[in-house]
Amino acid sequence: MAASRFEEPARPVTAQTRAGLTCPACGSPDVAQVLGDNGGVSYVCTSCGHSWS
């Protein structure tokens, strides 16, 4: 069944959204974890491109 034009499409549930991790710039839950060259962990928002660690 197709979604109504008034409904938002469902977002995939990821480990980040379950943990409550959201982008500090735009508030989006679409966040990816990125491993740095020195072994550090950073995050990047796949919606707006903001990155942080």
PyMOL commands that set and color helices and strands:
alter all, ss='L'
color gray80, all
select helices_A, chain A and resi 15-18
alter helices_A, ss='H'
color red, helices_A
select strands_A, chain A and resi 31-35+41-45+51-52
alter strands_A, ss='S'
color yellow, strands_A
deselect
rebuild
show_as cartoon
